[in-house]
Amino acid sequence: MNKNIYDILGVGIGPFNLSLAALSSSVPDCKSIFLDARSHFDWHPGMMLEGTRLQTPFMSDLVTMADPTNEYSFLNYAKLNDRLYPFYIRENFFLAREEYNHYCQWACNRLSNLTFNSCVTHIDYDENEAIYCVKTQNTLLDREETYYCHHLVLGTGTQPYLPDFCSKKEPKVTHSAHYLMNKAELKASTCITVVGSGQSAAEIFYDLLTDIDVEKYRLRWLTRSPRFFSLEYTKLTLEMTSPEYIDYFHQLEPEQRRVLIQKQKHLYKGINADLINDIYDLLYIKQLSHDFTVEMMTNVSVHSLSSEQSQVTLHCLHTETQHNFELQTQHIVMATGYEYQLPQFLDGICAHLRFDSHGELDVQRNYSVDRNNKIFVQNVGLHTHGLTSPDLGMVCYRNATILNQVLGRTHYKVEKSIAFQQFSPPNCESHLYNATTEHSLE
C-alpha cells in the first residue's frame, strides 16, 4: 500500500500553525496537514473580554507580512464579510480580540489542510523511509489513524502556569485562562484578589472594577513588580522585533540570553498604556458617587496559601521592606502566565531533539530543534530568540523561514535588515546568522 506522505505535518492549530497552514496552502509542491485535538479553533476563550484588543496591528495577521496578496489576509476577510469600509472609517490598527478570533475561524473554515478532533498520541521515526509516523486518535469517530511526513512543526502552545504552592485543585483559585468560565462565581464573592503583573491581570481587574459598586465585593490587585509596568511601544524599541535583533540575541551566550530576557519582561509582558489610564479613570469616576474598597499593591510576592472554609489566606512578602504579612480573601485569580511543556507524544523521537543545559529545547536560528532541520517549533524560543518568540507580528517571518527551509528554496522573501539601529558592535557580524548559508537555499 502506498503511503500518503506529507511534506509538513503540524501538531496544534493555534494562530502560529494556522498561519503556516495558510502560507503553505498556496505552495503547489508543498503538501501539508495540521492536526488539533479540539473540535474547532477558539483563541483564549477564557479571556475573550468585551473591548479587549490585540497589542499588535492588524497587519500581524496570518499571512500579510509574508505575502500581502494572500487570500487569507485580514483585509480580504474584512472585504468578503462587508467590514472593510467600517474598518477603514474606524481608523484603528488594533483589532478587537473577538474580531481576531472570528477572522481565524473564517480562515479555518476555508482551509482544506486542517483536521480537528485529531489527538496526536505518539510519533516515531522510520529510519528506512526517513519519514515520521504520527499516530492519532480521531475523537469524533473513535478510531486510531496514522499520518506520515518528512517535516514536523510543533505548535501545541503553552499551558496555564500556577506556582508550586498553588494547588490546581484549590476551588478558590482560578487561573486567568479560565476567568470567564468562573466569572459569575467570582462576582458572588465578598473579596476577590487578582495576582499578576501583565495584561491579563489588568484586563481582569478592570472587568471586575466595572461592577464593583453593584456587586459590592472588595477588590485587590497584587503584583511582585516594583510598579504597574506599561508595555514599551516606542518605535525604536519595536525594532527589537526584527530579524537583526533575532540574529543578535541568538548568537549571545545562553546564560546571557536568560539574564537579558528577564530584564526585558516589560517589553512583552507589560500592560497596554491605554488600559492603565482607563483603570485610573474608572477608579476616579466611581469614587465620585460610590463607596467601594479597592487595594492595589506593588512589590508583593505571594509565597504560600492556606484555606479554611470559605476564606483563603495569602502569605506575602513585601520585597522592598522585607516585611511578611497576610491577607484574607474569598477568591483568587492567578494571572501568572503560561509555560511550555514538552508533549508526551514526542517520547518516541526524543533522541532526535536538541536540549540545552537547562533541559529546554535548543532552538536553532531557523527554528529547528533537531540535527537534521526536520522538526520545527512555534513559540518555544523565548530563551533562544527573545521577545519575538510569542509576538504575533513575527509569526509570518518565522513561518516563511520554516517553509523556505522545508522547500529548499526561497519561496517567500525573508527580510534580513529592517532596523535603523545596530544591535551588534563593529566587527561582530561574522558571528551572526546567515540565512543563505544555513538553509542552503537557491
RODO-2510 file (C-alpha; in nm, 4 decimals, decimal comma):
residues 442
     n   res          X          Y          Z
     1     m     0,0000     0,0000     0,0000
     2     n     0,1382     0,3426    -0,0976
     3     k     0,1655     0,5804     0,1946
     4     n     0,0256     0,9314     0,1761
     5     i     0,3336     1,1284     0,2851
     6     y     0,3090     1,4973     0,3710
     7     d     0,5908     1,7467     0,3357
     8     i     0,4765     1,9219     0,6545
     9     l     0,2671     1,7927     0,9408
    10     g     0,1797     2,0498     1,2049
    11     v     0,0641     1,9499     1,5514
    12     g    -0,1690     2,2054     1,7056
    13     i    -0,3810     2,4690     1,5324
    14     g    -0,3310     2,7957     1,7136
    15     p    -0,2604     3,1265     1,5363
    16     f     0,1046     3,0323     1,4684
    17     n     0,0421     2,6997     1,2963
    18     l    -0,2729     2,8385     1,1354
    19     s    -0,0507     3,0986     0,9714
    20     l     0,1788     2,8232     0,8445
    21     a    -0,1217     2,6304     0,7142
    22     a    -0,2415     2,9368     0,5231
    23     l     0,1015     3,0191     0,3784
    24     s     0,1750     2,6587     0,2793
    25     s    -0,1660     2,6095     0,1175
    26     s    -0,0682     2,8298    -0,1762
    27     v     0,2598     2,6467    -0,2450
    28     p     0,1854     2,3906    -0,5204
    29     d     0,4660     2,1496    -0,4343
    30     c     0,4136     2,1586    -0,0569
    31     k     0,1718     1,9018     0,0772
    32     s     0,0715     1,9894     0,4325
    33     i    -0,1697     1,8866     0,7055
    34     f    -0,2315     2,0277     1,0526
    35     l    -0,3885     1,8350     1,3405
    36     d    -0,5609     1,9508     1,6593
    37     a    -0,7371     1,7595     1,9353
    38     r    -1,0017     2,0299     1,9763
    39     s    -1,3263     2,0311     1,7806
    40     h    -1,2690     2,3817     1,6422
    41     f    -1,0500     2,6904     1,6665
    42     d    -1,1193     2,9108     1,9685
    43     w    -0,8478     3,1517     2,0809
    44     h    -0,8213     3,2043     2,4585
    45     p    -1,1973     3,1707     2,5236
    46     g    -1,1500     3,2309     2,8959
    47     m    -1,0116     3,5793     2,8281
    48     m    -1,2410     3,6916     2,5452
    49     l    -1,3467     4,0010     2,7379
    50     e    -1,5559     4,2635     2,5657
    51     g    -1,3478     4,5560     2,4451
    52     t    -1,0099     4,3832     2,4716
    53     r    -0,7836     4,4113     2,1711
    54     l    -0,4594     4,2835     2,0243
    55     q    -0,1371     4,4588     2,1133
    56     t    -0,0047     4,4332     1,7574
    57     p    -0,1540     4,5976     1,4429
    58     f    -0,3899     4,4152     1,2064
    59     m    -0,1017     4,3509     0,9642
    60     s     0,0186     4,0883     1,2123
    61     d    -0,2484     3,8607     1,0704
    62     l    -0,1896     3,5097     0,9387
    63     v    -0,0200     3,6000     0,6105
    64     t     0,0267     3,9697     0,5311
    65     m     0,3860     4,0191     0,6479
    66     a     0,4950     3,7280     0,4265
    67     d     0,2501     3,7704     0,1393
    68     p     0,0263     4,0815     0,1341
    69     t    -0,1636     3,9425    -0,1675
    70     n    -0,2624     3,6190     0,0077
    71     e    -0,6334     3,5345     0,0135
    72     y    -0,6190     3,4664     0,3892
    73     s    -0,5284     3,8233     0,4843
    74     f    -0,7383     4,0134     0,7357
    75     l    -0,8224     4,2767     0,4747
    76     n    -0,9638     4,0086     0,2437
    77     y    -1,1646     3,8706     0,5362
    78     a    -1,2984     4,2203     0,6048
    79     k    -1,3869     4,2721     0,2370
    80     l    -1,5672     3,9397     0,1993
    81     n    -1,7611     3,9999     0,5218
    82     d    -1,8622     4,3590     0,4378
    83     r    -1,6459     4,5024     0,7136
    84     l    -1,3730     4,6732     0,5112
    85     y    -1,5319     5,0198     0,4971
    86     p    -1,6358     5,0202     0,8646
    87     f    -1,2798     4,9128     0,9494
    88     y    -1,1424     5,1934     0,7311
    89     i    -1,3673     5,4547     0,8921
    90     r    -1,2838     5,3309     1,2424
    91     e    -0,9162     5,4259     1,1884
    92     n    -0,7789     5,1848     1,4476
    93     f    -0,4975     4,9466     1,3581
    94     f    -0,5591     4,7234     1,6606
    95     l    -0,8210     4,4519     1,6201
    96     a    -1,0635     4,3576     1,8908
    97     r    -0,9633     4,0195     2,0266
    98     e    -1,3068     3,8849     1,9378
    99     e    -1,2695     4,0035     1,5784
   100     y    -0,9281     3,8384     1,5501
   101     n    -1,0824     3,5141     1,6743
   102     h    -1,3611     3,5402     1,4144
   103     y    -1,1017     3,6083     1,1443
   104     c    -0,9013     3,2986     1,2387
   105     q    -1,2187     3,0879     1,2447
   106     w    -1,3045     3,2202     0,8983
   107     a    -0,9628     3,1090     0,7733
   108     c    -1,0105     2,7666     0,9333
   109     n    -1,3397     2,7203     0,7516
   110     r    -1,1737     2,7940     0,4156
   111     l    -0,8522     2,5941     0,4534
   112     s    -0,8553     2,2302     0,3431
   113     n    -0,5346     2,1236     0,5220
   114     l    -0,6739     2,1353     0,8776
   115     t    -0,8047     1,8358     1,0720
   116     f    -0,9705     1,8896     1,4081
   117     n    -1,0785     1,6170     1,6546
   118     s    -0,7403     1,4528     1,5907
   119     c    -0,5377     1,3960     1,9071
   120     v    -0,1730     1,3056     1,8439
   121     t    -0,0756     1,0178     2,0736
   122     h     0,2691     0,9076     1,9552
   123     i     0,5371     0,9903     1,6980
   124     d     0,8031     0,7505     1,5688
   125     y     1,0701     0,7833     1,3028
   126     d     1,1067     0,5281     1,0239
   127     e     1,4816     0,5149     0,9546
   128     n     1,4410     0,3122     0,6350
   129     e     1,1997     0,5526     0,4681
   130     a     1,3239     0,8653     0,6507
   131     i     0,9731     0,9703     0,7496
   132     y     0,7874     1,0411     1,0716
   133     c     0,4931     0,8213     1,1652
   134     v     0,2323     1,0189     1,3568
   135     k    -0,0309     0,8155     1,5391
   136     t    -0,3542     0,9893     1,6359
   137     q    -0,6885     0,9216     1,7984
   138     n    -0,9828     1,0507     1,5990
   139     t    -1,2093     1,1599     1,8837
   140     l    -1,5061     1,2152     1,6540
   141     l    -1,5003     0,8669     1,5002
   142     d    -1,3283     0,6974     1,7970
   143     r    -1,0593     0,5287     1,5905
   144     e    -0,6810     0,5321     1,5553
   145     e    -0,5247     0,6909     1,2484
   146     t    -0,1667     0,7238     1,1213
   147     y    -0,0099     1,0052     0,9193
   148     y     0,3336     1,0184     0,7549
   149     c     0,5503     1,3225     0,6922
   150     h     0,9003     1,4488     0,6154
   151     h     0,8868     1,7521     0,8465
   152     l     0,7146     1,8226     1,1781
   153     v     0,6101     2,1633     1,3101
   154     l     0,5112     2,1639     1,6763
   155     g     0,2565     2,4297     1,7639
   156     t     0,0960     2,2809     2,0729
   157     g     0,1116     2,6083     2,2622
   158     t     0,1694     2,6771     2,6288
   159     q    -0,0234     2,5702     2,9374
   160     p    -0,1555     2,7867     3,2232
   161     y     0,1133     2,8205     3,4896
   162     l     0,0432     2,8153     3,8622
   163     p     0,3168     2,8481     4,1276
   164     d     0,4076     2,5302     4,3163
   165     f     0,2332     2,6475     4,6338
   166     c    -0,0929     2,6905     4,4462
   167     s    -0,2843     2,3640     4,4090
   168     k    -0,4742     2,3191     4,0847
   169     k    -0,7459     2,1502     4,2915
   170     e    -0,7983     2,4547     4,5139
   171     p    -1,1594     2,5605     4,4345
   172     k    -1,0991     2,9191     4,5427
   173     v    -0,8152     2,9671     4,2932
   174     t    -0,8803     3,0415     3,9247
   175     h    -0,6154     3,0855     3,6580
   176     s    -0,6763     3,3821     3,4304
   177     a    -0,7131     3,1416     3,1351
   178     h    -1,0427     3,0261     3,2891
   179     y    -1,1656     3,3636     3,4094
   180     l    -1,4854     3,3918     3,2043
   181     m    -1,5926     3,0383     3,2932
   182     n    -1,5742     3,1326     3,6622
   183     k    -1,6719     3,4990     3,6471
   184     a    -2,0225     3,4569     3,7916
   185     e    -1,8897     3,2665     4,0931
   186     l    -1,6135     3,5217     4,1435
   187     k    -1,8567     3,8136     4,1440
   188     a    -2,0639     3,6429     4,4127
   189     s    -1,7637     3,6666     4,6485
   190     t    -1,7122     3,9217     4,9219
   191     c    -1,3458     3,9683     4,8308
   192     i    -1,1526     3,8960     4,5095
   193     t    -0,7741     3,9144     4,4784
   194     v    -0,6024     3,9346     4,1402
   195     v    -0,2361     3,8284     4,1391
   196     g    -0,0156     3,9181     3,8425
   197     s     0,1650     4,1992     3,6669
   198     g     0,0722     4,1729     3,2997
   199     q    -0,2050     4,2485     3,0538
   200     s    -0,4319     3,9641     3,1678
   201     a    -0,4227     4,0785     3,5308
   202     a    -0,5033     4,4346     3,4259
   203     e    -0,7910     4,3288     3,1994
   204     i    -0,9466     4,1157     3,4715
   205     f    -0,9039     4,3889     3,7334
   206     y    -1,0706     4,6409     3,5034
   207     d    -1,3534     4,4000     3,4209
   208     l    -1,4235     4,3360     3,7898
   209     l    -1,3909     4,7047     3,8708
   210     t    -1,6754     4,7950     3,6341
   211     d    -1,9289     4,6107     3,8532
   212     i    -1,7775     4,6695     4,1967
   213     d    -2,0411     4,9234     4,3029
   214     v    -2,3216     4,6857     4,2012
   215     e    -2,1862     4,3581     4,3385
   216     k    -2,0272     4,5191     4,6493
   217     y    -1,7207     4,2936     4,6618
   218     r    -1,3811     4,4036     4,7820
   219     l    -1,1230     4,4056     4,5018
   220     r    -0,7478     4,3711     4,5374
   221     w    -0,4604     4,3630     4,2869
   222     l    -0,1171     4,2347     4,3890
   223     t     0,1957     4,2367     4,1761
   224     r     0,5527     4,1384     4,2528
   225     s     0,6778     4,4060     4,0134
   226     p     0,8002     4,7360     4,1606
   227     r     0,5296     4,9186     3,9666
   228     f     0,2474     4,8606     3,7208
   229     f     0,4653     4,8471     3,4104
   230     s     0,3237     4,9659     3,0807
   231     l     0,4132     4,7859     2,7601
   232     e     0,7025     4,9588     2,5862
   233     y     0,5682     5,0581     2,2458
   234     t     0,8021     5,3221     2,1092
   235     k     0,9276     5,2809     1,7546
   236     l     1,2962     5,2240     1,8231
   237     t     1,2040     4,9628     2,0829
   238     l     0,9748     4,7951     1,8294
   239     e     1,2829     4,7471     1,6110
   240     m     1,3757     4,4743     1,8587
   241     t     1,1059     4,2658     1,6899
   242     s     1,3221     4,2374     1,3808
   243     p     1,5403     3,9819     1,2011
   244     e     1,8523     4,1738     1,3071
   245     y     1,7649     4,1567     1,6739
   246     i     1,6926     3,7846     1,6481
   247     d     2,0364     3,7446     1,4885
   248     y     2,1956     3,9410     1,7709
   249     f     2,0054     3,7729     2,0533
   250     h     2,0536     3,4189     1,9238
   251     q     2,4341     3,4479     1,8988
   252     l     2,4686     3,5619     2,2616
   253     e     2,5880     3,3122     2,5207
   254     p     2,2917     3,1092     2,6552
   255     e     2,3255     3,2402     3,0111
   256     q     2,3476     3,5977     2,8861
   257     r     2,0246     3,5430     2,6910
   258     r     1,8483     3,4217     3,0055
   259     v     1,9614     3,7242     3,2044
   260     l     1,8584     3,9566     2,9248
   261     i     1,5095     3,8139     2,8771
   262     q     1,4380     3,8681     3,2477
   263     k     1,5330     4,2338     3,2097
   264     q     1,3070     4,2703     2,9050
   265     k     0,9826     4,1450     3,0568
   266     h     0,8123     4,4834     3,0355
   267     l     0,8791     4,4794     2,6600
   268     y     0,6456     4,1844     2,6034
   269     k     0,4606     4,1317     2,9328
   270     g     0,3734     4,4909     3,0167
   271     i     0,0245     4,6414     3,0311
   272     n    -0,1207     4,8448     2,7487
   273     a    -0,0767     5,2101     2,8486
   274     d    -0,4342     5,2974     2,7482
   275     l    -0,5662     5,0272     2,9798
   276     i    -0,3623     5,1580     3,2733
   277     n    -0,5131     5,5011     3,2140
   278     d    -0,8627     5,3523     3,1755
   279     i    -0,8256     5,1799     3,5132
   280     y    -0,7274     5,5051     3,6800
   281     d    -1,0095     5,6975     3,5121
   282     l    -1,2671     5,4374     3,6156
   283     l    -1,1428     5,4464     3,9747
   284     y    -1,1674     5,8239     3,9702
   285     i    -1,5224     5,8326     3,8302
   286     k    -1,6578     5,5608     4,0581
   287     q    -1,5089     5,7322     4,3607
   288     l    -1,7320     6,0345     4,2973
   289     s    -2,0580     5,8598     4,3762
   290     h    -1,9881     5,5134     4,5140
   291     d    -1,8434     5,3642     4,8294
   292     f    -1,6185     5,0689     4,7500
   293     t    -1,2933     4,9100     4,8623
   294     v    -1,0012     4,8650     4,6232
   295     e    -0,6413     4,7814     4,7092
   296     m    -0,3544     4,7916     4,4599
   297     m    -0,0123     4,6867     4,5871
   298     t     0,3240     4,6524     4,4122
   299     n     0,6373     4,4743     4,5402
   300     v     0,4230     4,1949     4,6858
   301     s     0,5388     3,8355     4,6468
   302     v     0,2801     3,5716     4,7408
   303     h     0,4781     3,2717     4,8658
   304     s     0,2063     3,0426     5,0047
   305     l    -0,1668     2,9962     5,0561
   306     s    -0,3778     2,8384     5,3282
   307     s    -0,7507     2,7689     5,3168
   308     e    -1,0113     2,7459     5,5876
   309     q    -1,3775     2,7063     5,4976
   310     s    -1,4725     2,9973     5,2703
   311     q    -1,1566     3,2006     5,3265
   312     v    -0,8117     3,1830     5,1694
   313     t    -0,5113     3,3385     5,3392
   314     l    -0,2298     3,4699     5,1235
   315     h     0,1101     3,4689     5,2920
   316     c     0,3038     3,7562     5,1391
   317     l     0,6396     3,9286     5,1428
   318     h     0,6897     4,2941     5,0598
   319     t     1,0095     4,2666     4,8594
   320     e     1,1463     4,6154     4,9267
   321     t     1,0864     4,6291     5,3037
   322     q     1,1209     4,2509     5,3561
   323     h     0,8054     4,2682     5,5669
   324     n     0,5961     3,9493     5,5910
   325     f     0,2203     3,9860     5,6157
   326     e    -0,1072     3,8036     5,5491
   327     l    -0,4167     3,8914     5,3501
   328     q    -0,7565     3,7237     5,3567
   329     t    -0,9713     3,6787     5,0500
   330     q    -1,2539     3,4603     4,9258
   331     h    -1,1343     3,4022     4,5708
   332     i    -0,8020     3,4428     4,3905
   333     v    -0,7419     3,4965     4,0195
   334     m    -0,3859     3,3968     3,9333
   335     a    -0,2746     3,5844     3,6216
   336     t     0,0628     3,4123     3,6397
   337     g     0,1142     3,3389     3,2727
   338     y     0,1858     3,0222     3,0787
   339     e     0,4639     2,7679     3,0431
   340     y     0,5751     2,5279     2,7727
   341     q     0,5511     2,1567     2,8458
   342     l     0,7146     1,9052     2,6149
   343     p     0,4321     1,6849     2,4810
   344     q     0,4473     1,3179     2,5807
   345     f     0,3816     1,2107     2,2230
   346     l     0,7420     1,3132     2,1466
   347     d     0,8861     1,0357     2,3649
   348     g     0,9461     0,8165     2,0590
   349     i     1,1679     1,0768     1,8903
   350     c     1,3282     1,2444     2,1927
   351     a     1,6685     1,1155     2,0809
   352     h     1,6332     1,3317     1,7688
   353     l     1,5812     1,6543     1,9651
   354     r     1,8382     1,9051     2,0864
   355     f     1,8242     2,0134     2,4510
   356     d     2,0286     2,2752     2,6338
   357     s     2,1902     2,2523     2,9773
   358     h     1,8609     2,3584     3,1395
   359     g     1,6703     2,0730     2,9763
   360     e     1,4868     2,3075     2,7393
   361     l     1,4644     2,2644     2,3643
   362     d     1,7720     2,4135     2,1987
   363     v     1,6001     2,6056     1,9209
   364     q     1,8294     2,6784     1,6275
   365     r     1,8236     3,0091     1,4434
   366     n     1,5978     2,8597     1,1724
   367     y     1,3521     2,7348     1,4426
   368     s     1,4535     2,3688     1,4123
   369     v     1,5121     2,1601     1,7251
   370     d     1,6724     1,8512     1,5725
   371     r     2,0038     1,7848     1,3997
   372     n     1,8593     1,7424     1,0513
   373     n     1,6357     2,0507     1,0187
   374     k     1,3240     1,8349     1,0080
   375     i     1,1464     1,9306     1,3335
   376     f     1,0453     2,2915     1,3967
   377     v     0,8703     2,4704     1,6823
   378     q     0,6351     2,7648     1,7261
   379     n     0,6554     2,9979     2,0285
   380     v     0,9080     2,7897     2,2218
   381     g     1,2160     3,0073     2,1719
   382     l     1,1925     3,2827     2,4312
   383     h     1,5309     3,1678     2,5653
   384     t     1,6849     3,1476     2,2158
   385     h     1,5021     3,4042     2,0010
   386     g     1,3981     3,6516     2,2676
   387     l     1,0812     3,8560     2,2824
   388     t     0,9956     3,7834     1,9169
   389     s     0,9009     3,4260     2,0064
   390     p     0,5438     3,4944     2,1306
   391     d     0,4940     3,8011     1,9092
   392     l     0,2098     3,7748     1,6564
   393     g     0,3888     4,0351     1,4469
   394     m     0,6782     3,7970     1,3776
   395     v     0,4745     3,4846     1,3032
   396     c     0,4935     3,5317     0,9243
   397     y     0,8683     3,5834     0,9391
   398     r     0,9112     3,2601     1,1331
   399     n     0,6787     3,0620     0,9083
   400     a     0,8387     3,1957     0,5904
   401     t     1,1750     3,0868     0,7325
   402     i     1,0405     2,7390     0,8108
   403     l     0,8727     2,6997     0,4716
   404     n     1,1835     2,8075     0,2837
   405     q     1,3852     2,5537     0,4826
   406     v     1,1373     2,2758     0,4048
   407     l     1,1220     2,3636     0,0351
   408     g     1,4969     2,4074    -0,0007
   409     r     1,4472     2,7373    -0,1819
   410     t     1,3312     3,0905    -0,1155
   411     h     0,9593     3,0790    -0,1885
   412     y     0,8728     3,3636     0,0477
   413     k     1,1022     3,6631     0,0684
   414     v     1,2501     3,6863     0,4183
   415     e     1,3716     4,0287     0,5244
   416     k     1,7240     4,0364     0,6629
   417     s     1,7602     4,4015     0,7587
   418     i     1,4787     4,6391     0,8554
   419     a     1,6114     4,8336     1,1563
   420     f     1,7754     5,1763     1,1564
   421     q     1,9810     5,0884     1,4637
   422     q     2,2657     4,8384     1,5030
   423     f     2,2483     4,5810     1,7808
   424     s     2,5967     4,4314     1,7439
   425     p     2,9284     4,6105     1,7918
   426     p     3,1593     4,6611     1,4900
   427     n     3,3385     4,3537     1,3522
   428     c     3,0903     4,1192     1,5212
   429     e     2,8724     4,0486     1,2173
   430     s     3,0680     3,7386     1,1171
   431     h     2,9197     3,5520     1,4130
   432     l     2,5632     3,6280     1,3167
   433     y     2,3082     3,4186     1,1304
   434     n     2,3345     3,3851     0,7554
   435     a     2,0070     3,2573     0,6136
   436     t     2,1549     3,1641     0,2775
   437     t     2,4376     2,9587     0,4278
   438     e     2,2378     2,7702     0,6884
   439     h     1,9396     2,6993     0,4689
   440     s     2,1398     2,6107     0,1578
   441     l     1,8762     2,7865    -0,0499
   442     e     1,8886     2,8717    -0,4171
***
